[in-house]
């Protein structure tokens, strides 16, 4: 009976020993340290043209049969810490791709607005010589369009009964025996009438001295300039107020430009304009913006802009075609070369050199563009290095590697 009860006890003790021996054992210090260390990336061999091809031993690419290149464990770890879009290029690869970099810096740019136009006469320097009284043209001192006249030179002689009558009235008032107040007023009025009719002080003084009215009254030019229009001929009858000649001083001319509406917001009075003429290609003329039209041409979608040009040698001729550049100073900001920007229509990206030979894409916000530079409003810091040439090659290499990796 006693032996019967001993067998179950021995069986239970055996089961307990088995459970204890199969349970979790305490780890040693070396095993704990090994478990806390991250697995180190192993080196491998890959194809430069097909990065998706990997092998643990040297050989040839099964796709293009190129010799596989060894990738060290250190390089594997470095690549895993970079962004997926980054591209690493050796010095030799950068030379072959003609990649160069520059630092982001601050500068004050000058935007250039190109516009086409033509030379026009300055309306402020143009005058019409008109007949102050009706009569017949007896003599012309100006015989053709384009003739130059000086201020005070005679341009025509007119026979006018009205002018003769006005001269006689002046002589009557001048020779009146009574020197009372009324007589004095009459003399002043007759003198003023002759001046309003274009008589000069020299003509009036000569009339008072000679006491004889002139049958033909001489008309003088009020300014120095070039005759643009000749509206009369000999023996033609003209009425009071009729235009005889149009004269303009061409030593100052207007440059009329048509600027597209996309550039109108940048225009301001006083901006510098540099222009060259098709007929004078080797010379540049400079002036200032003096007028910006308040209206827009609905057909061409342009705004008329005027600049004043000095023309002392008369090289500029009215109706000459001109190519002009309006210089617009911009505020100081960060700038980068225009060649550094890659645009897809929605976003603008530049490639920055994060470390030596490693390039990463960076989205930027751009401002105004000049001929060679962009203003940078956001996305870059001063001093960062950006690729200014070969950026498209870097971008293409990045896309090619992503495509091969995804295969």
HUDA-V500710 format. One record per run of one state. SS is the DSSP state (H for helix, E for strand, L for the rest). FROM is the first residue (numbers start at 1). TO is the last residue. If there is no record, write none. Layout:
SS,FROM,TO
SS,FROM,TO
This chain:
L,1,1
H,2,22
L,23,28
H,29,36
L,37,43
E,44,46
L,47,53
E,54,55
L,56,59
E,60,60
L,61,66
E,67,67
L,68,68
E,69,71
L,72,72
H,73,80
L,81,86
E,87,88
L,89,90
H,91,96
L,97,99
E,100,103
L,104,104
E,105,121
L,122,122
H,123,125
E,126,130
L,131,134
E,135,140
L,141,147
E,148,149
L,150,153
E,154,159
L,160,160
H,161,174
L,175,180
H,181,196
L,197,200
H,201,210
L,211,215
E,216,220
L,221,224
E,225,230
L,231,236
E,237,238
L,239,242
E,243,248
L,249,251
E,252,260
H,261,266
L,267,271
E,272,277
L,278,284
E,285,292
L,293,296
E,297,297
L,298,301
E,302,310
L,311,320
E,321,337
H,338,340
L,341,341
E,342,343
L,344,347
E,348,355
L,356,357
E,358,369
L,370,372
E,373,378
L,379,384
E,385,389
L,390,390
H,391,406
L,407,407
